[in-house]
Amino acid sequence: MSDQSFRYISPELRVYQGDTVFANLRTELNRAGCRRAFLIHSRSIGESAAFGRLRHELGDLLCGASAAVKAGSPVDSVMTMAEHLREASADGVIAIGGGSAIVTARAASVVLAEGQHPEVLSTKRAPDGTLTSPRLRAHKLPQFVIPTVPTTAIARAGSALHEPSTRRRLALFDPQTRARAIFVHPELLATAPAALVFNAALHAFCSGIETLESPAIDPYSEAWLLHGTRLLSAQLRAMKAGRKAPDRAALVTGAILTGRGADATGGGLLSALTHAICSRFDEPNGWVAATLLPDCMRFNEAFTVSRSDAMHAVLSPDTTNGDARRPADLAEQFLDRLGVSDRPRIAQMNEEQIREVADLALIDWFSKINPRPVNEPAPVIELLHNLMGRQS
């Protein structure tokens, strides 16, 4: 550890939890100098009693609200939301909901400030294969997040949009759009359907395992990820076993910790393939990531040996030191106990679809930081064939 070279820069993180957080939100808005905050939320949130109390608490600090959030944050809904922010003369944004609401709020703020289409602002692949992300320098509206599901998007700075007509994924990155503060309210957490909560937690867990396995990890990110994945795994086991209702606040905490660790270290091929498959086939990202995780771990195995102890600490915490089982096998056993193998197969793709998914993964930023270098589609196609062969 003492010989390791790394850079770790920790953005501000302000989190409030409990049924009195609405007063804290007003305080944080004042701290940021916001006098015209705009609420972005899903329709189901707007029907809750807590939402009404939130609006009452905000009072004259609220300039408008919109429920025009669509799953996957498609480009058209982001453009519509940017126009709502402009028309309201908003000087702050409050996102209430899951990843779609949070990402839509961030991306709309980017579009509003930069005055350009997301296509222009997104990460691009140059002819030589390198990926470049434009510097988005215009001042962005302060973001405040009230999550309802345990998504790693809560505390991150990226915004992934979906273009339905082409099924492309447009990735925007702007550190200015990280949440100024996060507010975990128990009544709003209870509004999300259990299946949605489970899928989000499953995705956060798989993202955490992928990042925790990276040889490029630093000791600070490792601390975030270790505790985050442990919180998520404990609650996922409880949810699937049906022993008790999950602690949704603990799940959100796990997702925030995991997201912070992943934000500093990055992902890998698992994230890239999950993005590609979900945009191509409209599958739930948690189930896709869980199906892919063991195979991606095996794909990287020769390059991640140094991370075996960390993997065992999360995936087999009750065993003694010296557990010889492969981390990929431990992950597969854990996910099998959650019932992931019972899901409809997501890998029943024809050769054209396999090639398309591999190509999409290779133009994803995360594929460039995979532990095992991936510069051509052939090994990715082989990975997908291996996955399909085991599921058939």
C-alpha positions as CSV (number, residue, x, y, z in Angstrom):
1,M,0.0,0.0,0.0
2,S,2.8,2.5,0.9
3,D,4.3,2.0,-2.6
4,Q,1.0,2.7,-4.4
5,S,0.7,5.9,-6.4
6,F,-2.8,7.3,-6.7
7,R,-5.0,10.4,-6.8
8,Y,-8.0,10.7,-4.5
9,I,-10.1,13.9,-4.6
10,S,-13.2,13.8,-2.4
11,P,-16.1,16.1,-3.4
12,E,-18.3,17.6,-0.7
13,L,-20.9,15.2,0.6
14,R,-23.8,16.5,2.8
15,V,-26.4,13.9,3.8
16,Y,-29.5,14.4,6.0
17,Q,-31.7,11.5,7.1
18,G,-35.0,11.3,9.0
19,D,-38.5,12.7,8.9
20,T,-37.4,16.3,9.6
21,V,-35.1,16.7,6.5
22,F,-37.4,19.1,4.7
23,A,-36.3,21.8,7.1
24,N,-32.7,20.9,6.3
25,L,-33.4,21.2,2.6
26,R,-34.7,24.8,3.0
27,T,-31.5,25.5,5.0
28,E,-29.3,24.1,2.2
29,L,-31.2,26.0,-0.5
30,N,-30.5,29.2,1.4
31,R,-26.9,28.2,1.8
32,A,-26.6,27.9,-2.0
33,G,-28.3,31.2,-2.5
34,C,-31.3,29.6,-4.2
35,R,-34.6,31.6,-4.2
36,R,-36.4,29.8,-7.1
37,A,-36.0,26.0,-6.7
38,F,-37.7,23.7,-9.2
39,L,-38.9,20.2,-8.3
40,I,-38.4,17.3,-10.8
41,H,-40.2,14.1,-9.8
42,S,-42.1,11.1,-11.0
43,R,-45.9,11.1,-11.0
44,S,-46.2,8.6,-8.2
45,I,-44.1,10.8,-5.9
46,G,-46.5,13.7,-6.5
47,E,-49.4,11.6,-5.1
48,S,-47.8,11.1,-1.7
49,A,-48.7,13.1,1.4
50,A,-45.0,13.7,2.1
51,F,-44.7,15.5,-1.2
52,G,-47.4,17.9,-0.2
53,R,-45.6,18.6,3.1
54,L,-42.4,19.2,1.2
55,R,-44.0,21.8,-1.0
56,H,-45.5,23.5,2.0
57,E,-42.1,23.6,3.7
58,L,-40.4,25.1,0.7
59,G,-43.1,27.8,0.4
60,D,-41.8,30.8,-1.5
61,L,-38.5,29.0,-2.4
62,L,-40.4,26.9,-4.9
63,C,-40.9,28.3,-8.4
64,G,-42.4,25.2,-10.1
65,A,-42.5,21.4,-10.5
66,S,-42.7,18.9,-13.2
67,A,-43.4,15.2,-13.4
68,A,-42.3,14.8,-17.0
69,V,-39.7,12.2,-16.1
70,K,-39.4,9.1,-18.3
71,A,-37.6,5.8,-17.6
72,G,-34.1,5.8,-18.9
73,S,-33.9,9.7,-19.2
74,P,-34.6,9.8,-23.0
75,V,-33.2,12.9,-24.7
76,D,-36.7,14.4,-25.5
77,S,-37.7,14.4,-21.9
78,V,-34.4,16.0,-20.9
79,M,-34.9,18.7,-23.5
80,T,-38.5,19.3,-22.3
81,M,-37.2,19.6,-18.7
82,A,-34.5,22.1,-19.6
83,E,-37.2,24.2,-21.2
84,H,-39.3,24.0,-18.0
85,L,-36.3,25.2,-16.0
86,R,-35.7,28.1,-18.4
87,E,-39.4,29.2,-18.3
88,A,-39.4,29.1,-14.5
89,S,-36.2,31.1,-14.2
90,A,-35.0,28.4,-11.8
91,D,-31.9,28.9,-9.8
92,G,-31.8,25.5,-8.2
93,V,-33.1,22.0,-8.9
94,I,-34.5,19.4,-6.5
95,A,-34.7,15.8,-7.9
96,I,-37.1,13.4,-6.1
97,G,-37.1,9.8,-7.2
98,G,-34.8,7.2,-8.7
99,G,-32.1,7.3,-11.3
100,S,-34.3,8.6,-14.1
101,A,-35.4,11.7,-12.1
102,I,-31.9,12.3,-10.7
103,V,-30.2,12.0,-14.1
104,T,-33.0,14.0,-15.9
105,A,-32.5,16.8,-13.4
106,R,-28.7,16.8,-13.9
107,A,-28.8,16.6,-17.7
108,A,-31.5,19.2,-18.1
109,S,-29.3,21.6,-16.0
110,V,-26.4,20.9,-18.3
111,V,-28.4,21.4,-21.5
112,L,-29.9,24.7,-20.1
113,A,-26.5,26.1,-19.1
114,E,-24.5,25.0,-22.2
115,G,-27.3,25.8,-24.7
116,Q,-26.6,22.8,-26.9
117,H,-28.0,19.5,-27.7
118,P,-26.9,16.5,-25.6
119,E,-25.3,14.9,-28.7
120,V,-22.8,17.8,-28.9
121,L,-22.1,17.7,-25.1
122,S,-21.6,13.9,-24.8
123,T,-18.5,11.7,-24.7
124,K,-17.2,10.9,-28.2
125,R,-14.9,8.3,-29.7
126,A,-12.2,9.6,-32.1
127,P,-11.2,7.7,-35.2
128,D,-8.1,6.3,-33.3
129,G,-10.4,4.8,-30.7
130,T,-9.7,7.3,-27.9
131,L,-12.7,8.7,-26.0
132,T,-13.0,12.4,-25.2
133,S,-15.4,14.2,-22.9
134,P,-16.0,17.9,-23.6
135,R,-15.3,20.4,-20.9
136,L,-18.6,21.8,-19.8
137,R,-17.7,25.1,-18.2
138,A,-20.9,27.0,-18.0
139,H,-22.3,27.5,-14.5
140,K,-24.9,24.8,-13.6
141,L,-27.9,25.1,-11.3
142,P,-27.2,23.6,-7.9
143,Q,-28.6,20.1,-7.5
144,F,-30.4,18.7,-4.4
145,V,-31.5,15.0,-4.3
146,I,-34.2,13.2,-2.4
147,P,-33.8,9.6,-3.4
148,T,-36.5,6.9,-3.3
149,V,-34.4,4.0,-4.5
150,P,-30.8,2.9,-3.8
151,T,-29.2,4.0,-7.0
152,T,-25.5,4.9,-7.3
153,A,-26.6,7.9,-9.4
154,I,-27.5,9.7,-6.2
155,A,-24.0,11.2,-5.5
156,R,-22.3,11.0,-8.9
157,A,-21.6,13.5,-11.6
158,G,-22.4,11.7,-14.8
159,S,-25.6,11.7,-16.7
160,A,-26.5,8.9,-19.2
161,L,-29.3,9.7,-21.6
162,H,-31.1,7.4,-24.0
163,E,-31.9,8.1,-27.6
164,P,-34.9,5.9,-28.3
165,S,-34.8,6.2,-32.1
166,T,-31.2,5.0,-32.4
167,R,-30.9,3.2,-29.0
168,R,-27.7,5.1,-28.4
169,R,-26.5,6.1,-25.0
170,L,-25.3,9.6,-24.6
171,A,-23.0,10.2,-21.6
172,L,-22.5,13.7,-20.2
173,F,-20.0,14.3,-17.4
174,D,-20.0,17.5,-15.3
175,P,-18.6,17.7,-11.8
176,Q,-20.8,20.8,-11.2
177,T,-23.9,18.6,-11.2
178,R,-23.0,16.5,-8.2
179,A,-25.6,16.9,-5.5
180,R,-25.0,19.8,-3.1
181,A,-26.9,17.8,-0.5
182,I,-28.9,14.5,-0.2
183,F,-32.0,14.1,1.9
184,V,-33.2,10.6,2.9
185,H,-36.8,10.8,4.0
186,P,-38.4,7.5,5.3
187,E,-41.9,8.2,3.9
188,L,-40.7,9.1,0.4
189,L,-38.4,6.0,0.5
190,A,-41.6,3.9,1.1
191,T,-43.2,5.1,-2.2
192,A,-41.0,3.0,-4.5
193,P,-42.2,-0.5,-5.5
194,A,-40.3,-3.3,-3.9
195,A,-39.2,-4.8,-7.3
196,L,-37.8,-1.4,-8.3
197,V,-35.9,-1.1,-5.0
198,F,-34.5,-4.6,-5.4
199,N,-33.3,-4.0,-9.0
200,A,-31.6,-0.7,-8.0
201,A,-29.9,-2.3,-5.0
202,L,-28.8,-5.3,-7.1
203,H,-27.2,-2.9,-9.7
204,A,-25.5,-0.9,-7.0
205,F,-24.1,-4.1,-5.5
206,C,-22.7,-5.4,-8.8
207,S,-21.2,-2.0,-9.6
208,G,-19.6,-2.0,-6.2
209,I,-18.1,-5.5,-6.7
210,E,-16.8,-4.5,-10.2
211,T,-15.1,-1.4,-8.8
212,L,-13.8,-3.0,-5.7
213,E,-12.0,-5.6,-7.9
214,S,-10.1,-3.0,-9.8
215,P,-6.3,-3.0,-9.3
216,A,-6.4,0.8,-9.7
217,I,-8.4,1.3,-6.5
218,D,-7.1,3.6,-3.8
219,P,-7.5,3.0,-0.1
220,Y,-10.1,5.7,0.4
221,S,-12.3,4.4,-2.4
222,E,-11.9,0.9,-1.0
223,A,-13.2,2.0,2.3
224,W,-16.4,3.5,0.7
225,L,-16.9,0.4,-1.4
226,L,-16.3,-2.2,1.3
227,H,-18.9,-0.8,3.6
228,G,-21.3,0.1,0.8
229,T,-21.3,-3.4,-0.7
230,R,-21.6,-5.0,2.7
231,L,-24.7,-2.9,3.5
232,L,-26.2,-3.8,0.2
233,S,-25.5,-7.5,0.3
234,A,-27.0,-7.8,3.8
235,Q,-30.2,-6.1,2.8
236,L,-30.5,-8.0,-0.5
237,R,-30.2,-11.3,1.3
238,A,-32.9,-10.2,3.8
239,M,-35.2,-9.0,0.9
240,K,-34.9,-12.2,-1.0
241,A,-35.3,-14.5,2.0
242,G,-38.4,-12.6,3.0
243,R,-37.4,-12.5,6.6
244,K,-38.3,-8.9,7.1
245,A,-38.9,-5.7,5.2
246,P,-35.6,-4.2,4.1
247,D,-34.1,-1.2,5.7
248,R,-34.5,1.1,2.8
249,A,-32.4,3.8,4.4
250,A,-29.6,1.3,4.8
251,L,-29.9,0.4,1.1
252,V,-29.7,4.1,0.1
253,T,-26.6,4.6,2.4
254,G,-25.0,1.6,0.7
255,A,-25.7,3.0,-2.8
256,I,-24.3,6.4,-1.8
257,L,-21.1,4.9,-0.4
258,T,-20.8,2.6,-3.4
259,G,-21.4,5.4,-5.9
260,R,-18.8,7.6,-4.2
261,G,-16.2,4.8,-4.4
262,A,-17.1,4.0,-8.0
263,D,-17.0,7.6,-9.0
264,A,-13.4,7.9,-7.9
265,T,-12.1,4.6,-9.3
266,G,-14.4,3.9,-12.3
267,G,-16.0,0.8,-13.6
268,G,-15.1,-1.6,-16.3
269,L,-16.5,-4.0,-18.9
270,L,-19.4,-5.0,-16.7
271,S,-20.7,-1.5,-16.7
272,A,-20.1,-1.0,-20.4
273,L,-22.0,-4.3,-21.3
274,T,-24.8,-3.5,-18.9
275,H,-25.3,-0.1,-20.6
276,A,-25.2,-1.6,-24.0
277,I,-27.7,-4.4,-23.3
278,C,-30.1,-2.2,-21.4
279,S,-30.2,0.4,-24.1
280,R,-30.6,-2.3,-26.8
281,F,-33.2,-4.5,-25.1
282,D,-34.8,-2.4,-22.4
283,E,-33.9,-4.9,-19.6
284,P,-33.7,-3.9,-15.9
285,N,-30.1,-2.9,-15.3
286,G,-29.8,-4.7,-11.9
287,W,-30.7,-8.1,-13.4
288,V,-28.5,-7.6,-16.4
289,A,-25.5,-6.6,-14.3
290,A,-26.1,-9.6,-12.0
291,T,-26.3,-12.0,-15.0
292,L,-23.1,-10.6,-16.4
293,L,-21.0,-10.2,-13.2
294,P,-19.5,-13.7,-12.7
295,D,-18.5,-13.9,-16.4
296,C,-16.9,-10.5,-16.4
297,M,-15.0,-11.4,-13.2
298,R,-13.7,-14.5,-14.9
299,F,-12.8,-12.5,-18.0
300,N,-10.7,-10.2,-15.8
301,E,-9.4,-12.9,-13.4
302,A,-5.8,-12.9,-14.4
303,F,-5.6,-9.1,-13.9
304,T,-7.4,-8.9,-10.6
305,V,-5.7,-11.5,-8.5
306,S,-4.4,-8.8,-6.1
307,R,-8.0,-8.0,-5.2
308,S,-9.0,-11.5,-4.1
309,D,-8.9,-10.7,-0.3
310,A,-11.3,-7.7,-0.7
311,M,-13.6,-9.9,-2.8
312,H,-13.6,-12.6,-0.1
313,A,-14.2,-10.0,2.6
314,V,-17.5,-9.1,0.9
315,L,-18.6,-12.3,-0.7
316,S,-17.6,-14.8,2.0
317,P,-17.3,-12.7,5.2
318,D,-18.0,-15.6,7.5
319,T,-15.2,-17.8,6.4
320,T,-11.7,-17.9,7.7
321,N,-8.7,-16.5,6.0
322,G,-7.3,-18.7,3.2
323,D,-10.7,-19.4,1.4
324,A,-9.5,-20.8,-1.9
325,R,-12.7,-20.4,-3.8
326,R,-12.6,-18.1,-6.9
327,P,-14.2,-14.7,-6.3
328,A,-16.2,-15.2,-9.5
329,D,-17.7,-18.5,-8.1
330,L,-18.5,-16.8,-4.8
331,A,-20.3,-14.0,-6.7
332,E,-22.2,-16.5,-8.8
333,Q,-23.3,-18.4,-5.6
334,F,-24.4,-15.3,-3.9
335,L,-26.5,-14.1,-6.9
336,D,-27.9,-17.6,-7.4
337,R,-29.2,-17.5,-3.8
338,L,-30.9,-14.2,-4.7
339,G,-32.7,-15.9,-7.5
340,V,-31.0,-14.1,-10.4
341,S,-30.7,-17.4,-12.3
342,D,-34.5,-17.7,-12.2
343,R,-34.9,-14.7,-14.4
344,P,-35.7,-15.0,-18.2
345,R,-32.5,-15.3,-20.1
346,I,-31.2,-11.9,-21.3
347,A,-28.4,-13.4,-23.5
348,Q,-30.5,-15.1,-26.1
349,M,-29.1,-12.9,-28.9
350,N,-28.4,-13.6,-32.5
351,E,-25.0,-13.0,-34.0
352,E,-25.9,-9.6,-35.3
353,Q,-27.1,-8.5,-31.8
354,I,-24.1,-9.9,-30.1
355,R,-21.8,-7.9,-32.4
356,E,-23.9,-4.8,-31.9
357,V,-23.7,-5.1,-28.1
358,A,-19.9,-5.7,-28.3
359,D,-19.4,-2.6,-30.5
360,L,-21.5,-0.5,-28.1
361,A,-19.5,-1.6,-25.2
362,L,-16.2,-0.7,-26.8
363,I,-17.3,2.9,-27.3
364,D,-18.4,3.2,-23.7
365,W,-16.0,5.1,-21.4
366,F,-15.9,2.3,-18.8
367,S,-14.5,-0.3,-21.2
368,K,-11.4,1.8,-21.5
369,I,-10.6,1.4,-17.8
370,N,-11.3,-2.4,-17.6
371,P,-8.6,-4.3,-15.7
372,R,-8.0,-6.5,-18.7
373,P,-7.3,-4.2,-21.8
374,V,-10.2,-4.5,-24.3
375,N,-9.4,-2.9,-27.7
376,E,-11.4,-5.1,-30.1
377,P,-14.8,-6.8,-30.2
378,A,-13.5,-10.4,-30.5
379,P,-12.9,-11.1,-26.8
380,V,-16.1,-9.4,-25.8
381,I,-18.1,-11.5,-28.3
382,E,-16.4,-14.6,-26.9
383,L,-17.5,-13.6,-23.4
384,L,-21.1,-13.2,-24.5
385,H,-21.0,-16.6,-26.3
386,N,-19.7,-18.2,-23.1
387,L,-22.5,-16.7,-21.1
388,M,-25.1,-17.8,-23.6
389,G,-23.6,-21.3,-23.6
390,R,-24.0,-21.7,-19.8
391,Q,-27.6,-20.4,-19.9
392,S,-28.8,-22.5,-22.7
